[in-house]
Amino acid sequence: MQTVISTTFTPDELTGLIMAAVERTVRPMIEAAVQPSHSPKLLTRQETARFLGVSLPTLHEWTMNGKITANRIGTRVRYYQTDVEAAVQQINAAKR
């Protein structure tokens, strides 16, 4: 069953309708492609030490003692920001 619309559009009106339809279809795809991935942010040793307010030797000691989890990526050491935030909460809880 076909529906026939017997309305006359000017070329500008037809162009506007087509552009609006394309934008409604394409915009969600573009927004999905542009949004950042939901992977947690990785911090360097220096960023992590600065975030925690400690020196690099202290950060190394905490890593060796298991207070904070480090991740080796190739030859580099990185810390997930979520792990660092969790460590801060545990350290603050231990102080109380």
PDB file of N, CA, C and O in Angstrom:
ATOM      1  N   MET A   1       0.835  -1.153   0.000  1.00  0.00           N
ATOM      2  CA  MET A   1       0.000   0.000   0.000  1.00  0.00           C
ATOM      3  C   MET A   1       0.898   1.241   0.000  1.00  0.00           C
ATOM      4  O   MET A   1       1.756   1.378   0.872  1.00  0.00           O
ATOM      5  N   GLN A   2       0.717   2.118  -0.937  1.00  0.00           N
ATOM      6  CA  GLN A   2       1.493   3.339  -1.049  1.00  0.00           C
ATOM      7  C   GLN A   2       0.654   4.522  -0.621  1.00  0.00           C
ATOM      8  O   GLN A   2      -0.543   4.592  -0.900  1.00  0.00           O
ATOM      9  N   THR A   3       1.295   5.440   0.054  1.00  0.00           N
ATOM     10  CA  THR A   3       0.635   6.684   0.431  1.00  0.00           C
ATOM     11  C   THR A   3       1.163   7.775  -0.478  1.00  0.00           C
ATOM     12  O   THR A   3       2.375   7.939  -0.618  1.00  0.00           O
ATOM     13  N   VAL A   4       0.293   8.494  -1.074  1.00  0.00           N
ATOM     14  CA  VAL A   4       0.674   9.565  -1.969  1.00  0.00           C
ATOM     15  C   VAL A   4       0.309  10.880  -1.308  1.00  0.00           C
ATOM     16  O   VAL A   4      -0.824  11.089  -0.873  1.00  0.00           O
ATOM     17  N   ILE A   5       1.298  11.763  -1.243  1.00  0.00           N
ATOM     18  CA  ILE A   5       1.068  13.084  -0.669  1.00  0.00           C
ATOM     19  C   ILE A   5       0.987  14.060  -1.828  1.00  0.00           C
ATOM     20  O   ILE A   5       1.896  14.140  -2.654  1.00  0.00           O
ATOM     21  N   SER A   6      -0.072  14.774  -1.881  1.00  0.00           N
ATOM     22  CA  SER A   6      -0.257  15.687  -3.003  1.00  0.00           C
ATOM     23  C   SER A   6      -0.040  17.137  -2.566  1.00  0.00           C
ATOM     24  O   SER A   6      -0.864  18.009  -2.839  1.00  0.00           O
ATOM     25  N   THR A   7       1.090  17.379  -1.879  1.00  0.00           N
ATOM     26  CA  THR A   7       1.426  18.718  -1.442  1.00  0.00           C
ATOM     27  C   THR A   7       2.564  19.223  -2.307  1.00  0.00           C
ATOM     28  O   THR A   7       3.471  18.466  -2.650  1.00  0.00           O
ATOM     29  N   THR A   8       2.521  20.446  -2.646  1.00  0.00           N
ATOM     30  CA  THR A   8       3.565  21.040  -3.462  1.00  0.00           C
ATOM     31  C   THR A   8       4.534  21.779  -2.551  1.00  0.00           C
ATOM     32  O   THR A   8       4.135  22.595  -1.720  1.00  0.00           O
ATOM     33  N   PHE A   9       5.825  21.472  -2.727  1.00  0.00           N
ATOM     34  CA  PHE A   9       6.879  22.121  -1.960  1.00  0.00           C
ATOM     35  C   PHE A   9       7.726  22.961  -2.901  1.00  0.00           C
ATOM     36  O   PHE A   9       7.915  22.624  -4.070  1.00  0.00           O
ATOM     37  N   THR A  10       8.224  24.049  -2.369  1.00  0.00           N
ATOM     38  CA  THR A  10       9.204  24.814  -3.140  1.00  0.00           C
ATOM     39  C   THR A  10      10.530  24.059  -3.033  1.00  0.00           C
ATOM     40  O   THR A  10      10.702  23.255  -2.117  1.00  0.00           O
ATOM     41  N   PRO A  11      11.456  24.298  -3.935  1.00  0.00           N
ATOM     42  CA  PRO A  11      12.754  23.622  -3.826  1.00  0.00           C
ATOM     43  C   PRO A  11      13.434  23.853  -2.481  1.00  0.00           C
ATOM     44  O   PRO A  11      14.061  22.936  -1.951  1.00  0.00           O
ATOM     45  N   ASP A  12      13.326  25.056  -1.915  1.00  0.00           N
ATOM     46  CA  ASP A  12      13.944  25.341  -0.615  1.00  0.00           C
ATOM     47  C   ASP A  12      13.264  24.565   0.512  1.00  0.00           C
ATOM     48  O   ASP A  12      13.938  24.070   1.416  1.00  0.00           O
ATOM     49  N   GLU A  13      11.951  24.456   0.465  1.00  0.00           N
ATOM     50  CA  GLU A  13      11.227  23.691   1.484  1.00  0.00           C
ATOM     51  C   GLU A  13      11.593  22.219   1.409  1.00  0.00           C
ATOM     52  O   GLU A  13      11.802  21.578   2.439  1.00  0.00           O
ATOM     53  N   LEU A  14      11.672  21.675   0.198  1.00  0.00           N
ATOM     54  CA  LEU A  14      12.038  20.267   0.027  1.00  0.00           C
ATOM     55  C   LEU A  14      13.455  20.024   0.517  1.00  0.00           C
ATOM     56  O   LEU A  14      13.725  19.020   1.176  1.00  0.00           O
ATOM     57  N   THR A  15      14.356  20.935   0.198  1.00  0.00           N
ATOM     58  CA  THR A  15      15.741  20.812   0.665  1.00  0.00           C
ATOM     59  C   THR A  15      15.787  20.827   2.191  1.00  0.00           C
ATOM     60  O   THR A  15      16.497  20.026   2.798  1.00  0.00           O
ATOM     61  N   GLY A  16      15.039  21.727   2.807  1.00  0.00           N
ATOM     62  CA  GLY A  16      14.999  21.802   4.268  1.00  0.00           C
ATOM     63  C   GLY A  16      14.454  20.536   4.893  1.00  0.00           C
ATOM     64  O   GLY A  16      14.981  20.074   5.905  1.00  0.00           O
ATOM     65  N   LEU A  17      13.409  19.963   4.313  1.00  0.00           N
ATOM     66  CA  LEU A  17      12.843  18.711   4.840  1.00  0.00           C
ATOM     67  C   LEU A  17      13.838  17.566   4.729  1.00  0.00           C
ATOM     68  O   LEU A  17      13.980  16.764   5.652  1.00  0.00           O
ATOM     69  N   ILE A  18      14.522  17.495   3.598  1.00  0.00           N
ATOM     70  CA  ILE A  18      15.504  16.420   3.400  1.00  0.00           C
ATOM     71  C   ILE A  18      16.666  16.587   4.377  1.00  0.00           C
ATOM     72  O   ILE A  18      17.109  15.614   4.988  1.00  0.00           O
ATOM     73  N   MET A  19      17.159  17.817   4.527  1.00  0.00           N
ATOM     74  CA  MET A  19      18.266  18.059   5.451  1.00  0.00           C
ATOM     75  C   MET A  19      17.891  17.715   6.892  1.00  0.00           C
ATOM     76  O   MET A  19      18.700  17.147   7.625  1.00  0.00           O
ATOM     77  N   ALA A  20      16.682  18.051   7.295  1.00  0.00           N
ATOM     78  CA  ALA A  20      16.226  17.738   8.652  1.00  0.00           C
ATOM     79  C   ALA A  20      16.144  16.231   8.864  1.00  0.00           C
ATOM     80  O   ALA A  20      16.534  15.729   9.918  1.00  0.00           O
ATOM     81  N   ALA A  21      15.640  15.509   7.870  1.00  0.00           N
ATOM     82  CA  ALA A  21      15.529  14.051   7.982  1.00  0.00           C
ATOM     83  C   ALA A  21      16.910  13.411   8.052  1.00  0.00           C
ATOM     84  O   ALA A  21      17.127  12.485   8.833  1.00  0.00           O
ATOM     85  N   VAL A  22      17.837  13.897   7.244  1.00  0.00           N
ATOM     86  CA  VAL A  22      19.200  13.346   7.253  1.00  0.00           C
ATOM     87  C   VAL A  22      19.871  13.647   8.591  1.00  0.00           C
ATOM     88  O   VAL A  22      20.540  12.785   9.160  1.00  0.00           O
ATOM     89  N   GLU A  23      19.694  14.863   9.088  1.00  0.00           N
ATOM     90  CA  GLU A  23      20.314  15.224  10.362  1.00  0.00           C
ATOM     91  C   GLU A  23      19.780  14.362  11.506  1.00  0.00           C
ATOM     92  O   GLU A  23      20.554  13.919  12.355  1.00  0.00           O
ATOM     93  N   ARG A  24      18.464  14.120  11.539  1.00  0.00           N
ATOM     94  CA  ARG A  24      17.880  13.260  12.585  1.00  0.00           C
ATOM     95  C   ARG A  24      18.451  11.856  12.521  1.00  0.00           C
ATOM     96  O   ARG A  24      18.590  11.191  13.548  1.00  0.00           O
ATOM     97  N   THR A  25      18.780  11.403  11.325  1.00  0.00           N
ATOM     98  CA  THR A  25      19.305  10.050  11.166  1.00  0.00           C
ATOM     99  C   THR A  25      20.797   9.971  11.473  1.00  0.00           C
ATOM    100  O   THR A  25      21.257   9.028  12.116  1.00  0.00           O
ATOM    101  N   VAL A  26      21.542  10.962  11.011  1.00  0.00           N
ATOM    102  CA  VAL A  26      23.001  10.903  11.095  1.00  0.00           C
ATOM    103  C   VAL A  26      23.543  11.400  12.433  1.00  0.00           C
ATOM    104  O   VAL A  26      24.543  10.871  12.920  1.00  0.00           O
ATOM    105  N   ARG A  27      22.907  12.404  13.037  1.00  0.00           N
ATOM    106  CA  ARG A  27      23.431  12.999  14.271  1.00  0.00           C
ATOM    107  C   ARG A  27      23.695  11.968  15.377  1.00  0.00           C
ATOM    108  O   ARG A  27      24.766  12.023  15.982  1.00  0.00           O
ATOM    109  N   PRO A  28      22.783  11.030  15.678  1.00  0.00           N
ATOM    110  CA  PRO A  28      23.086  10.040  16.725  1.00  0.00           C
ATOM    111  C   PRO A  28      24.321   9.189  16.400  1.00  0.00           C
ATOM    112  O   PRO A  28      25.075   8.819  17.299  1.00  0.00           O
ATOM    113  N   MET A  29      24.521   8.887  15.130  1.00  0.00           N
ATOM    114  CA  MET A  29      25.699   8.107  14.748  1.00  0.00           C
ATOM    115  C   MET A  29      26.978   8.904  14.966  1.00  0.00           C
ATOM    116  O   MET A  29      27.980   8.358  15.428  1.00  0.00           O
ATOM    117  N   ILE A  30      26.950  10.185  14.637  1.00  0.00           N
ATOM    118  CA  ILE A  30      28.126  11.028  14.824  1.00  0.00           C
ATOM    119  C   ILE A  30      28.425  11.201  16.309  1.00  0.00           C
ATOM    120  O   ILE A  30      29.581  11.107  16.723  1.00  0.00           O
ATOM    121  N   GLU A  31      27.410  11.450  17.100  1.00  0.00           N
ATOM    122  CA  GLU A  31      27.618  11.630  18.533  1.00  0.00           C
ATOM    123  C   GLU A  31      28.163  10.369  19.185  1.00  0.00           C
ATOM    124  O   GLU A  31      28.993  10.449  20.090  1.00  0.00           O
ATOM    125  N   ALA A  32      27.703   9.206  18.734  1.00  0.00           N
ATOM    126  CA  ALA A  32      28.212   7.947  19.282  1.00  0.00           C
ATOM    127  C   ALA A  32      29.674   7.739  18.913  1.00  0.00           C
ATOM    128  O   ALA A  32      30.447   7.209  19.711  1.00  0.00           O
ATOM    129  N   ALA A  33      30.052   8.149  17.718  1.00  0.00           N
ATOM    130  CA  ALA A  33      31.432   7.973  17.262  1.00  0.00           C
ATOM    131  C   ALA A  33      32.374   8.958  17.933  1.00  0.00           C
ATOM    132  O   ALA A  33      33.550   8.647  18.122  1.00  0.00           O
ATOM    133  N   VAL A  34      31.889  10.131  18.295  1.00  0.00           N
ATOM    134  CA  VAL A  34      32.735  11.186  18.849  1.00  0.00           C
ATOM    135  C   VAL A  34      32.932  11.024  20.348  1.00  0.00           C
ATOM    136  O   VAL A  34      33.952  11.474  20.871  1.00  0.00           O
ATOM    137  N   GLN A  35      32.014  10.411  21.047  1.00  0.00           N
ATOM    138  CA  GLN A  35      32.116  10.285  22.491  1.00  0.00           C
ATOM    139  C   GLN A  35      33.335   9.457  22.861  1.00  0.00           C
ATOM    140  O   GLN A  35      33.647   8.466  22.201  1.00  0.00           O
ATOM    141  N   PRO A  36      34.028   9.870  23.928  1.00  0.00           N
ATOM    142  CA  PRO A  36      35.220   9.139  24.344  1.00  0.00           C
ATOM    143  C   PRO A  36      34.857   7.749  24.838  1.00  0.00           C
ATOM    144  O   PRO A  36      33.735   7.499  25.280  1.00  0.00           O
ATOM    145  N   SER A  37      35.814   6.866  24.755  1.00  0.00           N
ATOM    146  CA  SER A  37      35.586   5.512  25.239  1.00  0.00           C
ATOM    147  C   SER A  37      35.425   5.538  26.755  1.00  0.00           C
ATOM    148  O   SER A  37      35.826   6.499  27.412  1.00  0.00           O
ATOM    149  N   HIS A  38      34.854   4.511  27.289  1.00  0.00           N
ATOM    150  CA  HIS A  38      34.580   4.453  28.719  1.00  0.00           C
ATOM    151  C   HIS A  38      35.675   3.723  29.471  1.00  0.00           C
ATOM    152  O   HIS A  38      35.464   3.262  30.593  1.00  0.00           O
ATOM    153  N   SER A  39      36.851   3.616  28.854  1.00  0.00           N
ATOM    154  CA  SER A  39      37.943   2.968  29.553  1.00  0.00           C
ATOM    155  C   SER A  39      38.501   3.927  30.594  1.00  0.00           C
ATOM    156  O   SER A  39      38.546   5.136  30.365  1.00  0.00           O
ATOM    157  N   PRO A  40      38.923   3.401  31.730  1.00  0.00           N
ATOM    158  CA  PRO A  40      39.425   4.266  32.789  1.00  0.00           C
ATOM    159  C   PRO A  40      40.719   4.958  32.365  1.00  0.00           C
ATOM    160  O   PRO A  40      41.487   4.433  31.559  1.00  0.00           O
ATOM    161  N   LYS A  41      40.939   6.132  32.918  1.00  0.00           N
ATOM    162  CA  LYS A  41      42.117   6.919  32.578  1.00  0.00           C
ATOM    163  C   LYS A  41      43.343   6.326  33.263  1.00  0.00           C
ATOM    164  O   LYS A  41      43.293   5.932  34.428  1.00  0.00           O
ATOM    165  N   LEU A  42      44.444   6.271  32.516  1.00  0.00           N
ATOM    166  CA  LEU A  42      45.710   5.800  33.060  1.00  0.00           C
ATOM    167  C   LEU A  42      46.566   6.997  33.451  1.00  0.00           C
ATOM    168  O   LEU A  42      46.665   7.973  32.707  1.00  0.00           O
ATOM    169  N   LEU A  43      47.179   6.911  34.620  1.00  0.00           N
ATOM    170  CA  LEU A  43      48.040   7.972  35.124  1.00  0.00           C
ATOM    171  C   LEU A  43      49.486   7.501  35.146  1.00  0.00           C
ATOM    172  O   LEU A  43      49.762   6.328  35.396  1.00  0.00           O
ATOM    173  N   THR A  44      50.406   8.420  34.883  1.00  0.00           N
ATOM    174  CA  THR A  44      51.835   8.099  35.005  1.00  0.00           C
ATOM    175  C   THR A  44      52.207   8.058  36.478  1.00  0.00           C
ATOM    176  O   THR A  44      51.393   8.401  37.336  1.00  0.00           O
ATOM    177  N   ARG A  45      53.434   7.638  36.777  1.00  0.00           N
ATOM    178  CA  ARG A  45      53.894   7.626  38.158  1.00  0.00           C
ATOM    179  C   ARG A  45      53.898   9.040  38.733  1.00  0.00           C
ATOM    180  O   ARG A  45      53.476   9.262  39.868  1.00  0.00           O
ATOM    181  N   GLN A  46      54.384  10.002  37.926  1.00  0.00           N
ATOM    182  CA  GLN A  46      54.442  11.385  38.386  1.00  0.00           C
ATOM    183  C   GLN A  46      53.037  11.942  38.655  1.00  0.00           C
ATOM    184  O   GLN A  46      52.813  12.596  39.674  1.00  0.00           O
ATOM    185  N   GLU A  47      52.103  11.685  37.750  1.00  0.00           N
ATOM    186  CA  GLU A  47      50.724  12.159  37.941  1.00  0.00           C
ATOM    187  C   GLU A  47      50.102  11.537  39.177  1.00  0.00           C
ATOM    188  O   GLU A  47      49.386  12.202  39.926  1.00  0.00           O
ATOM    189  N   THR A  48      50.380  10.256  39.386  1.00  0.00           N
ATOM    190  CA  THR A  48      49.816   9.553  40.534  1.00  0.00           C
ATOM    191  C   THR A  48      50.381  10.096  41.835  1.00  0.00           C
ATOM    192  O   THR A  48      49.638  10.333  42.788  1.00  0.00           O
ATOM    193  N   ALA A  49      51.704  10.296  41.878  1.00  0.00           N
ATOM    194  CA  ALA A  49      52.337  10.835  43.083  1.00  0.00           C
ATOM    195  C   ALA A  49      51.799  12.235  43.382  1.00  0.00           C
ATOM    196  O   ALA A  49      51.533  12.562  44.538  1.00  0.00           O
ATOM    197  N   ARG A  50      51.638  13.059  42.349  1.00  0.00           N
ATOM    198  CA  ARG A  50      51.100  14.410  42.533  1.00  0.00           C
ATOM    199  C   ARG A  50      49.660  14.339  43.040  1.00  0.00           C
ATOM    200  O   ARG A  50      49.273  15.100  43.926  1.00  0.00           O
ATOM    201  N   PHE A  51      48.867  13.424  42.476  1.00  0.00           N
ATOM    202  CA  PHE A  51      47.470  13.252  42.885  1.00  0.00           C
ATOM    203  C   PHE A  51      47.386  12.855  44.361  1.00  0.00           C
ATOM    204  O   PHE A  51      46.528  13.338  45.099  1.00  0.00           O
ATOM    205  N   LEU A  52      48.292  11.968  44.774  1.00  0.00           N
ATOM    206  CA  LEU A  52      48.283  11.483  46.153  1.00  0.00           C
ATOM    207  C   LEU A  52      48.997  12.428  47.110  1.00  0.00           C
ATOM    208  O   LEU A  52      48.823  12.327  48.324  1.00  0.00           O
ATOM    209  N   GLY A  53      49.797  13.343  46.576  1.00  0.00           N
ATOM    210  CA  GLY A  53      50.555  14.262  47.418  1.00  0.00           C
ATOM    211  C   GLY A  53      51.729  13.603  48.100  1.00  0.00           C
ATOM    212  O   GLY A  53      52.077  13.940  49.232  1.00  0.00           O
ATOM    213  N   VAL A  54      52.346  12.649  47.394  1.00  0.00           N
ATOM    214  CA  VAL A  54      53.502  11.941  47.954  1.00  0.00           C
ATOM    215  C   VAL A  54      54.657  11.991  46.958  1.00  0.00           C
ATOM    216  O   VAL A  54      54.488  12.405  45.811  1.00  0.00           O
ATOM    217  N   SER A  55      55.828  11.565  47.416  1.00  0.00           N
ATOM    218  CA  SER A  55      56.995  11.517  46.541  1.00  0.00           C
ATOM    219  C   SER A  55      56.989  10.220  45.731  1.00  0.00           C
ATOM    220  O   SER A  55      56.243   9.289  46.035  1.00  0.00           O
ATOM    221  N   LEU A  56      57.826  10.175  44.702  1.00  0.00           N
ATOM    222  CA  LEU A  56      57.921   8.947  43.901  1.00  0.00           C
ATOM    223  C   LEU A  56      58.413   7.754  44.726  1.00  0.00           C
ATOM    224  O   LEU A  56      57.888   6.654  44.555  1.00  0.00           O
ATOM    225  N   PRO A  57      59.417   7.931  45.629  1.00  0.00           N
ATOM    226  CA  PRO A  57      59.805   6.785  46.468  1.00  0.00           C
ATOM    227  C   PRO A  57      58.663   6.273  47.357  1.00  0.00           C
ATOM    228  O   PRO A  57      58.520   5.068  47.560  1.00  0.00           O
ATOM    229  N   THR A  58      57.854   7.198  47.882  1.00  0.00           N
ATOM    230  CA  THR A  58      56.709   6.774  48.700  1.00  0.00           C
ATOM    231  C   THR A  58      55.702   6.012  47.848  1.00  0.00           C
ATOM    232  O   THR A  58      55.168   4.988  48.274  1.00  0.00           O
ATOM    233  N   LEU A  59      55.442   6.515  46.641  1.00  0.00           N
ATOM    234  CA  LEU A  59      54.526   5.811  45.728  1.00  0.00           C
ATOM    235  C   LEU A  59      55.053   4.420  45.425  1.00  0.00           C
ATOM    236  O   LEU A  59      54.285   3.457  45.399  1.00  0.00           O
ATOM    237  N   HIS A  60      56.348   4.304  45.196  1.00  0.00           N
ATOM    238  CA  HIS A  60      56.950   2.989  44.921  1.00  0.00           C
ATOM    239  C   HIS A  60      56.772   2.067  46.131  1.00  0.00           C
ATOM    240  O   HIS A  60      56.428   0.895  45.976  1.00  0.00           O
ATOM    241  N   GLU A  61      57.005   2.596  47.325  1.00  0.00           N
ATOM    242  CA  GLU A  61      56.839   1.800  48.544  1.00  0.00           C
ATOM    243  C   GLU A  61      55.398   1.331  48.694  1.00  0.00           C
ATOM    244  O   GLU A  61      55.153   0.168  49.015  1.00  0.00           O
ATOM    245  N   TRP A  62      54.433   2.238  48.460  1.00  0.00           N
ATOM    246  CA  TRP A  62      53.026   1.867  48.565  1.00  0.00           C
ATOM    247  C   TRP A  62      52.662   0.808  47.539  1.00  0.00           C
ATOM    248  O   TRP A  62      51.851  -0.077  47.814  1.00  0.00           O
ATOM    249  N   THR A  63      53.255   0.897  46.365  1.00  0.00           N
ATOM    250  CA  THR A  63      52.989  -0.098  45.319  1.00  0.00           C
ATOM    251  C   THR A  63      53.546  -1.454  45.741  1.00  0.00           C
ATOM    252  O   THR A  63      52.887  -2.481  45.576  1.00  0.00           O
ATOM    253  N   MET A  64      54.756  -1.454  46.285  1.00  0.00           N
ATOM    254  CA  MET A  64      55.377  -2.717  46.718  1.00  0.00           C
ATOM    255  C   MET A  64      54.623  -3.329  47.900  1.00  0.00           C
ATOM    256  O   MET A  64      54.557  -4.552  48.024  1.00  0.00           O
ATOM    257  N   ASN A  65      54.057  -2.493  48.762  1.00  0.00           N
ATOM    258  CA  ASN A  65      53.309  -2.978  49.935  1.00  0.00           C
ATOM    259  C   ASN A  65      51.868  -3.340  49.608  1.00  0.00           C
ATOM    260  O   ASN A  65      51.154  -3.866  50.462  1.00  0.00           O
ATOM    261  N   GLY A  66      51.430  -3.065  48.376  1.00  0.00           N
ATOM    262  CA  GLY A  66      50.077  -3.422  47.977  1.00  0.00           C
ATOM    263  C   GLY A  66      49.011  -2.400  48.336  1.00  0.00           C
ATOM    264  O   GLY A  66      47.819  -2.684  48.218  1.00  0.00           O
ATOM    265  N   LYS A  67      49.426  -1.206  48.778  1.00  0.00           N
ATOM    266  CA  LYS A  67      48.438  -0.178  49.096  1.00  0.00           C
ATOM    267  C   LYS A  67      47.790   0.370  47.834  1.00  0.00           C
ATOM    268  O   LYS A  67      46.659   0.853  47.868  1.00  0.00           O
ATOM    269  N   ILE A  68      48.510   0.293  46.723  1.00  0.00           N
ATOM    270  CA  ILE A  68      48.004   0.768  45.443  1.00  0.00           C
ATOM    271  C   ILE A  68      48.486  -0.192  44.356  1.00  0.00           C
ATOM    272  O   ILE A  68      49.590  -0.730  44.435  1.00  0.00           O
ATOM    273  N   THR A  69      47.656  -0.397  43.353  1.00  0.00           N
ATOM    274  CA  THR A  69      47.974  -1.361  42.297  1.00  0.00           C
ATOM    275  C   THR A  69      48.545  -0.644  41.083  1.00  0.00           C
ATOM    276  O   THR A  69      47.955   0.302  40.560  1.00  0.00           O
ATOM    277  N   ALA A  70      49.707  -1.118  40.651  1.00  0.00           N
ATOM    278  CA  ALA A  70      50.336  -0.583  39.444  1.00  0.00           C
ATOM    279  C   ALA A  70      50.095  -1.553  38.297  1.00  0.00           C
ATOM    280  O   ALA A  70      49.891  -2.748  38.510  1.00  0.00           O
ATOM    281  N   ASN A  71      50.120  -1.031  37.093  1.00  0.00           N
ATOM    282  CA  ASN A  71      49.934  -1.845  35.890  1.00  0.00           C
ATOM    283  C   ASN A  71      51.100  -1.595  34.955  1.00  0.00           C
ATOM    284  O   ASN A  71      51.414  -0.449  34.634  1.00  0.00           O
ATOM    285  N   ARG A  72      51.731  -2.651  34.526  1.00  0.00           N
ATOM    286  CA  ARG A  72      52.852  -2.510  33.611  1.00  0.00           C
ATOM    287  C   ARG A  72      52.329  -2.630  32.192  1.00  0.00           C
ATOM    288  O   ARG A  72      51.688  -3.615  31.827  1.00  0.00           O
ATOM    289  N   ILE A  73      52.613  -1.613  31.404  1.00  0.00           N
ATOM    290  CA  ILE A  73      52.237  -1.603  29.992  1.00  0.00           C
ATOM    291  C   ILE A  73      53.531  -1.487  29.213  1.00  0.00           C
ATOM    292  O   ILE A  73      54.101  -0.403  29.084  1.00  0.00           O
ATOM    293  N   GLY A  74      53.984  -2.611  28.698  1.00  0.00           N
ATOM    294  CA  GLY A  74      55.307  -2.641  28.081  1.00  0.00           C
ATOM    295  C   GLY A  74      56.333  -2.422  29.169  1.00  0.00           C
ATOM    296  O   GLY A  74      56.377  -3.168  30.147  1.00  0.00           O
ATOM    297  N   THR A  75      57.164  -1.400  29.005  1.00  0.00           N
ATOM    298  CA  THR A  75      58.178  -1.097  30.011  1.00  0.00           C
ATOM    299  C   THR A  75      57.738   0.022  30.951  1.00  0.00           C
ATOM    300  O   THR A  75      58.505   0.441  31.818  1.00  0.00           O
ATOM    301  N   ARG A  76      56.543   0.494  30.789  1.00  0.00           N
ATOM    302  CA  ARG A  76      56.053   1.640  31.565  1.00  0.00           C
ATOM    303  C   ARG A  76      55.103   1.184  32.678  1.00  0.00           C
ATOM    304  O   ARG A  76      54.410   0.173  32.566  1.00  0.00           O
ATOM    305  N   VAL A  77      55.104   1.966  33.740  1.00  0.00           N
ATOM    306  CA  VAL A  77      54.213   1.701  34.867  1.00  0.00           C
ATOM    307  C   VAL A  77      53.113   2.756  34.844  1.00  0.00           C
ATOM    308  O   VAL A  77      53.382   3.955  34.774  1.00  0.00           O
ATOM    309  N   ARG A  78      51.882   2.289  34.904  1.00  0.00           N
ATOM    310  CA  ARG A  78      50.732   3.197  34.902  1.00  0.00           C
ATOM    311  C   ARG A  78      49.775   2.769  36.007  1.00  0.00           C
ATOM    312  O   ARG A  78      49.759   1.618  36.442  1.00  0.00           O
ATOM    313  N   TYR A  79      48.983   3.735  36.441  1.00  0.00           N
ATOM    314  CA  TYR A  79      48.003   3.505  37.490  1.00  0.00           C
ATOM    315  C   TYR A  79      46.638   3.925  36.965  1.00  0.00           C
ATOM    316  O   TYR A  79      46.498   5.009  36.399  1.00  0.00           O
ATOM    317  N   TYR A  80      45.632   3.078  37.149  1.00  0.00           N
ATOM    318  CA  TYR A  80      44.275   3.459  36.778  1.00  0.00           C
ATOM    319  C   TYR A  80      43.780   4.489  37.783  1.00  0.00           C
ATOM    320  O   TYR A  80      43.940   4.320  38.992  1.00  0.00           O
ATOM    321  N   GLN A  81      43.177   5.555  37.272  1.00  0.00           N
ATOM    322  CA  GLN A  81      42.694   6.618  38.145  1.00  0.00           C
ATOM    323  C   GLN A  81      41.690   6.083  39.153  1.00  0.00           C
ATOM    324  O   GLN A  81      41.670   6.526  40.302  1.00  0.00           O
ATOM    325  N   THR A  82      40.858   5.139  38.739  1.00  0.00           N
ATOM    326  CA  THR A  82      39.875   4.572  39.670  1.00  0.00           C
ATOM    327  C   THR A  82      40.571   3.829  40.815  1.00  0.00           C
ATOM    328  O   THR A  82      40.107   3.871  41.954  1.00  0.00           O
ATOM    329  N   ASP A  83      41.691   3.144  40.512  1.00  0.00           N
ATOM    330  CA  ASP A  83      42.456   2.450  41.559  1.00  0.00           C
ATOM    331  C   ASP A  83      43.079   3.450  42.524  1.00  0.00           C
ATOM    332  O   ASP A  83      43.105   3.225  43.734  1.00  0.00           O
ATOM    333  N   VAL A  84      43.584   4.560  41.978  1.00  0.00           N
ATOM    334  CA  VAL A  84      44.207   5.581  42.816  1.00  0.00           C
ATOM    335  C   VAL A  84      43.156   6.204  43.743  1.00  0.00           C
ATOM    336  O   VAL A  84      43.414   6.404  44.930  1.00  0.00           O
ATOM    337  N   GLU A  85      41.996   6.502  43.210  1.00  0.00           N
ATOM    338  CA  GLU A  85      40.938   7.070  44.035  1.00  0.00           C
ATOM    339  C   GLU A  85      40.497   6.099  45.127  1.00  0.00           C
ATOM    340  O   GLU A  85      40.217   6.511  46.253  1.00  0.00           O
ATOM    341  N   ALA A  86      40.436   4.813  44.793  1.00  0.00           N
ATOM    342  CA  ALA A  86      40.074   3.806  45.790  1.00  0.00           C
ATOM    343  C   ALA A  86      41.154   3.712  46.873  1.00  0.00           C
ATOM    344  O   ALA A  86      40.840   3.549  48.053  1.00  0.00           O
ATOM    345  N   ALA A  87      42.410   3.815  46.475  1.00  0.00           N
ATOM    346  CA  ALA A  87      43.503   3.779  47.440  1.00  0.00           C
ATOM    347  C   ALA A  87      43.430   4.970  48.388  1.00  0.00           C
ATOM    348  O   ALA A  87      43.681   4.832  49.585  1.00  0.00           O
ATOM    349  N   VAL A  88      43.089   6.130  47.856  1.00  0.00           N
ATOM    350  CA  VAL A  88      42.956   7.327  48.706  1.00  0.00           C
ATOM    351  C   VAL A  88      41.880   7.095  49.757  1.00  0.00           C
ATOM    352  O   VAL A  88      42.063   7.442  50.924  1.00  0.00           O
ATOM    353  N   GLN A  89      40.762   6.511  49.349  1.00  0.00           N
ATOM    354  CA  GLN A  89      39.694   6.245  50.314  1.00  0.00           C
ATOM    355  C   GLN A  89      40.137   5.252  51.383  1.00  0.00           C
ATOM    356  O   GLN A  89      39.800   5.414  52.555  1.00  0.00           O
ATOM    357  N   GLN A  90      40.885   4.231  50.992  1.00  0.00           N
ATOM    358  CA  GLN A  90      41.372   3.248  51.967  1.00  0.00           C
ATOM    359  C   GLN A  90      42.381   3.872  52.914  1.00  0.00           C
ATOM    360  O   GLN A  90      42.367   3.590  54.112  1.00  0.00           O
ATOM    361  N   ILE A  91      43.252   4.714  52.387  1.00  0.00           N
ATOM    362  CA  ILE A  91      44.263   5.364  53.222  1.00  0.00           C
ATOM    363  C   ILE A  91      43.586   6.307  54.201  1.00  0.00           C
ATOM    364  O   ILE A  91      43.951   6.346  55.376  1.00  0.00           O
ATOM    365  N   ASN A  92      42.596   7.072  53.729  1.00  0.00           N
ATOM    366  CA  ASN A  92      41.870   7.981  54.632  1.00  0.00           C
ATOM    367  C   ASN A  92      41.094   7.202  55.686  1.00  0.00           C
ATOM    368  O   ASN A  92      41.015   7.635  56.836  1.00  0.00           O
ATOM    369  N   ALA A  93      40.525   6.068  55.316  1.00  0.00           N
ATOM    370  CA  ALA A  93      39.782   5.241  56.278  1.00  0.00           C
ATOM    371  C   ALA A  93      40.731   4.671  57.331  1.00  0.00           C
ATOM    372  O   ALA A  93      40.369   4.566  58.503  1.00  0.00           O
ATOM    373  N   ALA A  94      41.942   4.303  56.916  1.00  0.00           N
ATOM    374  CA  ALA A  94      42.918   3.741  57.864  1.00  0.00           C
ATOM    375  C   ALA A  94      43.405   4.793  58.849  1.00  0.00           C
ATOM    376  O   ALA A  94      43.764   4.456  59.977  1.00  0.00           O
ATOM    377  N   LYS A  95      43.424   6.057  58.448  1.00  0.00           N
ATOM    378  CA  LYS A  95      43.859   7.136  59.334  1.00  0.00           C
ATOM    379  C   LYS A  95      42.865   7.378  60.458  1.00  0.00           C
ATOM    380  O   LYS A  95      43.236   7.845  61.534  1.00  0.00           O
ATOM    381  N   ARG A  96      41.596   7.058  60.204  1.00  0.00           N
ATOM    382  CA  ARG A  96      40.558   7.322  61.208  1.00  0.00           C
ATOM    383  C   ARG A  96      40.521   6.235  62.185  1.00  0.00           C
ATOM    384  O   ARG A  96      39.714   6.268  63.114  1.00  0.00           O
TER     385      ARG A  96
END
